Amino acid sequence: VQLQASGGGLVQAGGSLRLSCAPSIGIYTSTILSWYRQAPGAQRELVARISGGGRARGGTERYADSVKGRFTISSDRVKNTFDLQMDNLLPEDTAVYYCNVRTNREYWGQGTLVTVSS
């Protein structure tokens, strides 16, 4: 199983980036899709999680307090991808971002670097 993450890069504070993850396994209603990040010297932390297609489809979404109102996670079962839209980025959002898929097993992407300059 492979998770291909893309969309990282360098952006100025206040800017936006969109990360995308394309798993090689199917995304189903029961699949839990997450984005984590790890800043230098810090532990990996959960950024956002979606299941059941998100709130618009009666599912769930969860966000870290530090990104609420700025980041949005979404999934597309037709494209078999899930994204993280990041707006109003702050320097403290700088980290390597990892996508994660959980079914009866857990899978990780390779990570994509997001750098926010002040």
PyRosetta script that sets phi, psi and omega in degrees:
from pyrosetta import init, pose_from_sequence

init()
pose = pose_from_sequence("VQLQASGGGLVQAGGSLRLSCAPSIGIYTSTILSWYRQAPGAQRELVARISGGGRARGGTERYADSVKGRFTISSDRVKNTFDLQMDNLLPEDTAVYYCNVRTNREYWGQGTLVTVSS")
pose.set_psi(1, 132.6)
pose.set_omega(1, 177.9)
pose.set_phi(2, -125.3)
pose.set_psi(2, 143.3)
pose.set_omega(2, 174.0)
pose.set_phi(3, -120.1)
pose.set_psi(3, 114.5)
pose.set_omega(3, -178.0)
pose.set_phi(4, -97.8)
pose.set_psi(4, 110.4)
pose.set_omega(4, 179.5)
pose.set_phi(5, -99.2)
pose.set_psi(5, 142.9)
pose.set_omega(5, 179.3)
pose.set_phi(6, -148.8)
pose.set_psi(6, 166.5)
pose.set_omega(6, 173.0)
pose.set_phi(7, 108.6)
pose.set_psi(7, -5.3)
pose.set_omega(7, 178.7)
pose.set_phi(8, -70.8)
pose.set_psi(8, 170.3)
pose.set_omega(8, 178.9)
pose.set_phi(9, 164.7)
pose.set_psi(9, -165.9)
pose.set_omega(9, 180.0)
pose.set_phi(10, -105.5)
pose.set_psi(10, 130.9)
pose.set_omega(10, -179.3)
pose.set_phi(11, -144.6)
pose.set_psi(11, 152.1)
pose.set_omega(11, 176.8)
pose.set_phi(12, -79.7)
pose.set_psi(12, 154.7)
pose.set_omega(12, 176.6)
pose.set_phi(13, -54.2)
pose.set_psi(13, 137.4)
pose.set_omega(13, -177.0)
pose.set_phi(14, 92.8)
pose.set_psi(14, -11.3)
pose.set_omega(14, -179.6)
pose.set_phi(15, -84.6)
pose.set_psi(15, -174.2)
pose.set_omega(15, -176.1)
pose.set_phi(16, -131.9)
pose.set_psi(16, 151.1)
pose.set_omega(16, 170.8)
pose.set_phi(17, -142.7)
pose.set_psi(17, 154.9)
pose.set_omega(17, 176.1)
pose.set_phi(18, -126.6)
pose.set_psi(18, 119.8)
pose.set_omega(18, 176.5)
pose.set_phi(19, -95.2)
pose.set_psi(19, 146.0)
pose.set_omega(19, 178.4)
pose.set_phi(20, -133.5)
pose.set_psi(20, 144.8)
pose.set_omega(20, 178.5)
pose.set_phi(21, -129.4)
pose.set_psi(21, 130.4)
pose.set_omega(21, -179.5)
pose.set_phi(22, -119.9)
pose.set_psi(22, 99.9)
pose.set_omega(22, 178.7)
pose.set_phi(23, -75.8)
pose.set_psi(23, 151.5)
pose.set_omega(23, 177.0)
pose.set_phi(24, -86.5)
pose.set_psi(24, 0.7)
pose.set_omega(24, 173.9)
pose.set_phi(25, -112.8)
pose.set_psi(25, 159.0)
pose.set_omega(25, -176.7)
pose.set_phi(26, -70.0)
pose.set_psi(26, 146.6)
pose.set_omega(26, 174.6)
pose.set_phi(27, -96.6)
pose.set_psi(27, 121.6)
pose.set_omega(27, -179.9)
pose.set_phi(28, -119.0)
pose.set_psi(28, 172.5)
pose.set_omega(28, -177.7)
pose.set_phi(29, -56.8)
pose.set_psi(29, -35.4)
pose.set_omega(29, -176.2)
pose.set_phi(30, -84.7)
pose.set_psi(30, -7.0)
pose.set_omega(30, -178.0)
pose.set_phi(31, -73.2)
pose.set_psi(31, 134.4)
pose.set_omega(31, 176.9)
pose.set_phi(32, -100.2)
pose.set_psi(32, 122.8)
pose.set_omega(32, -175.3)
pose.set_phi(33, -115.2)
pose.set_psi(33, 129.8)
pose.set_omega(33, -174.8)
pose.set_phi(34, -139.0)
pose.set_psi(34, 156.8)
pose.set_omega(34, 168.3)
pose.set_phi(35, -119.5)
pose.set_psi(35, 131.6)
pose.set_omega(35, 173.9)
pose.set_phi(36, -118.0)
pose.set_psi(36, 165.2)
pose.set_omega(36, 173.6)
pose.set_phi(37, -144.0)
pose.set_psi(37, 155.1)
pose.set_omega(37, 177.4)
pose.set_phi(38, -139.2)
pose.set_psi(38, 114.1)
pose.set_omega(38, 177.1)
pose.set_phi(39, -85.9)
pose.set_psi(39, 158.7)
pose.set_omega(39, 179.2)
pose.set_phi(40, -55.7)
pose.set_psi(40, 128.5)
pose.set_omega(40, 178.6)
pose.set_phi(41, 76.9)
pose.set_psi(41, 3.8)
pose.set_omega(41, -177.5)
pose.set_phi(42, -116.2)
pose.set_psi(42, 166.2)
pose.set_omega(42, 176.0)
pose.set_phi(43, -81.1)
pose.set_psi(43, 156.6)
pose.set_omega(43, 175.2)
pose.set_phi(44, -67.7)
pose.set_psi(44, 135.6)
pose.set_omega(44, -178.5)
pose.set_phi(45, -130.1)
pose.set_psi(45, 151.2)
pose.set_omega(45, 176.0)
pose.set_phi(46, -73.4)
pose.set_psi(46, 130.6)
pose.set_omega(46, 177.8)
pose.set_phi(47, -100.1)
pose.set_psi(47, -50.3)
pose.set_omega(47, -177.8)
pose.set_phi(48, -157.2)
pose.set_psi(48, 151.6)
pose.set_omega(48, -178.5)
pose.set_phi(49, -143.6)
pose.set_psi(49, 142.6)
pose.set_omega(49, 178.8)
pose.set_phi(50, -138.0)
pose.set_psi(50, 143.6)
pose.set_omega(50, 174.1)
pose.set_phi(51, -148.4)
pose.set_psi(51, 157.4)
pose.set_omega(51, 178.1)
pose.set_phi(52, 64.4)
pose.set_psi(52, 21.6)
pose.set_omega(52, 179.0)
pose.set_phi(53, 84.7)
pose.set_psi(53, 2.7)
pose.set_omega(53, 178.1)
pose.set_phi(54, 88.2)
pose.set_psi(54, 177.7)
pose.set_omega(54, -174.0)
pose.set_phi(55, -61.7)
pose.set_psi(55, -35.9)
pose.set_omega(55, -177.5)
pose.set_phi(56, -63.9)
pose.set_psi(56, -21.2)
pose.set_omega(56, -178.7)
pose.set_phi(57, -114.3)
pose.set_psi(57, 19.7)
pose.set_omega(57, 177.6)
pose.set_phi(58, 82.2)
pose.set_psi(58, 9.8)
pose.set_omega(58, 178.3)
pose.set_phi(59, -93.4)
pose.set_psi(59, -156.2)
pose.set_omega(59, -177.1)
pose.set_phi(60, -127.7)
pose.set_psi(60, 152.6)
pose.set_omega(60, 171.8)
pose.set_phi(61, -135.7)
pose.set_psi(61, 146.1)
pose.set_omega(61, -179.7)
pose.set_phi(62, -140.3)
pose.set_psi(62, 138.9)
pose.set_omega(62, -179.0)
pose.set_phi(63, -132.3)
pose.set_psi(63, 147.1)
pose.set_omega(63, 170.2)
pose.set_phi(64, -65.3)
pose.set_psi(64, 145.3)
pose.set_omega(64, -178.7)
pose.set_phi(65, -55.8)
pose.set_psi(65, -34.0)
pose.set_omega(65, -174.8)
pose.set_phi(66, -70.4)
pose.set_psi(66, -15.3)
pose.set_omega(66, -177.5)
pose.set_phi(67, -117.5)
pose.set_psi(67, -3.2)
pose.set_omega(67, -179.4)
pose.set_phi(68, -56.8)
pose.set_psi(68, 133.5)
pose.set_omega(68, 179.7)
pose.set_phi(69, 85.1)
pose.set_psi(69, -9.7)
pose.set_omega(69, -179.7)
pose.set_phi(70, -117.1)
pose.set_psi(70, -33.5)
pose.set_omega(70, -177.6)
pose.set_phi(71, -109.9)
pose.set_psi(71, 147.1)
pose.set_omega(71, 176.1)
pose.set_phi(72, -135.8)
pose.set_psi(72, 127.6)
pose.set_omega(72, 177.1)
pose.set_phi(73, -101.1)
pose.set_psi(73, 143.1)
pose.set_omega(73, 179.6)
pose.set_phi(74, -147.5)
pose.set_psi(74, 160.8)
pose.set_omega(74, 178.4)
pose.set_phi(75, -135.4)
pose.set_psi(75, 152.5)
pose.set_omega(75, -179.5)
pose.set_phi(76, -134.0)
pose.set_psi(76, 103.9)
pose.set_omega(76, -176.7)
pose.set_phi(77, -71.7)
pose.set_psi(77, -23.8)
pose.set_omega(77, 178.9)
pose.set_phi(78, -71.0)
pose.set_psi(78, -48.0)
pose.set_omega(78, 178.6)
pose.set_phi(79, -79.9)
pose.set_psi(79, -14.7)
pose.set_omega(79, -175.6)
pose.set_phi(80, 58.3)
pose.set_psi(80, 48.7)
pose.set_omega(80, 177.7)
pose.set_phi(81, -136.3)
pose.set_psi(81, 162.3)
pose.set_omega(81, 168.0)
pose.set_phi(82, -140.1)
pose.set_psi(82, 144.6)
pose.set_omega(82, -170.2)
pose.set_phi(83, -121.9)
pose.set_psi(83, 161.0)
pose.set_omega(83, 171.2)
pose.set_phi(84, -129.6)
pose.set_psi(84, 106.7)
pose.set_omega(84, 175.6)
pose.set_phi(85, -85.2)
pose.set_psi(85, 121.7)
pose.set_omega(85, -176.6)
pose.set_phi(86, -117.4)
pose.set_psi(86, 114.5)
pose.set_omega(86, -179.8)
pose.set_phi(87, -115.0)
pose.set_psi(87, 160.7)
pose.set_omega(87, 179.3)
pose.set_phi(88, 48.6)
pose.set_psi(88, 51.5)
pose.set_omega(88, -176.9)
pose.set_phi(89, -65.2)
pose.set_psi(89, 144.7)
pose.set_omega(89, -179.9)
pose.set_phi(90, -117.1)
pose.set_psi(90, 155.4)
pose.set_omega(90, 178.1)
pose.set_phi(91, -54.4)
pose.set_psi(91, -32.7)
pose.set_omega(91, -179.5)
pose.set_phi(92, -73.3)
pose.set_psi(92, -3.7)
pose.set_omega(92, 173.6)
pose.set_phi(93, -83.3)
pose.set_psi(93, -6.4)
pose.set_omega(93, 179.1)
pose.set_phi(94, -61.1)
pose.set_psi(94, 124.1)
pose.set_omega(94, -176.4)
pose.set_phi(95, -177.5)
pose.set_psi(95, 170.3)
pose.set_omega(95, 166.8)
pose.set_phi(96, -89.9)
pose.set_psi(96, 127.3)
pose.set_omega(96, -177.3)
pose.set_phi(97, -103.5)
pose.set_psi(97, 133.5)
pose.set_omega(97, -178.1)
pose.set_phi(98, -120.5)
pose.set_psi(98, 134.6)
pose.set_omega(98, 171.5)
pose.set_phi(99, -91.9)
pose.set_psi(99, 152.1)
pose.set_omega(99, -173.4)
pose.set_phi(100, -141.9)
pose.set_psi(100, 135.6)
pose.set_omega(100, 177.7)
pose.set_phi(101, -124.4)
pose.set_psi(101, 130.6)
pose.set_omega(101, 178.9)
pose.set_phi(102, -123.9)
pose.set_psi(102, 120.6)
pose.set_omega(102, 171.4)
pose.set_phi(103, -117.3)
pose.set_psi(103, -117.4)
pose.set_omega(103, 168.5)
pose.set_phi(104, -86.7)
pose.set_psi(104, -4.3)
pose.set_omega(104, 173.4)
pose.set_phi(105, -134.5)
pose.set_psi(105, 170.5)
pose.set_omega(105, -177.4)
pose.set_phi(106, -120.1)
pose.set_psi(106, 136.8)
pose.set_omega(106, -177.8)
pose.set_phi(107, -130.5)
pose.set_psi(107, 145.6)
pose.set_omega(107, -178.8)
pose.set_phi(108, -122.2)
pose.set_psi(108, 144.2)
pose.set_omega(108, 170.8)
pose.set_phi(109, -81.3)
pose.set_psi(109, 177.6)
pose.set_omega(109, -173.5)
pose.set_phi(110, -84.3)
pose.set_psi(110, -10.7)
pose.set_omega(110, 179.8)
pose.set_phi(111, 93.6)
pose.set_psi(111, 142.3)
pose.set_omega(111, 176.1)
pose.set_phi(112, -135.1)
pose.set_psi(112, 134.2)
pose.set_omega(112, -173.4)
pose.set_phi(113, -84.3)
pose.set_psi(113, 129.7)
pose.set_omega(113, 173.2)
pose.set_phi(114, -116.1)
pose.set_psi(114, 123.2)
pose.set_omega(114, 179.0)
pose.set_phi(115, -121.9)
pose.set_psi(115, 122.5)
pose.set_omega(115, -179.7)
pose.set_phi(116, -112.9)
pose.set_psi(116, 118.2)
pose.set_omega(116, -178.9)
pose.set_phi(117, -93.1)
pose.set_psi(117, 148.3)
pose.set_omega(117, -177.9)
pose.set_phi(118, -89.0)
pose.dump_pdb("model.pdb")
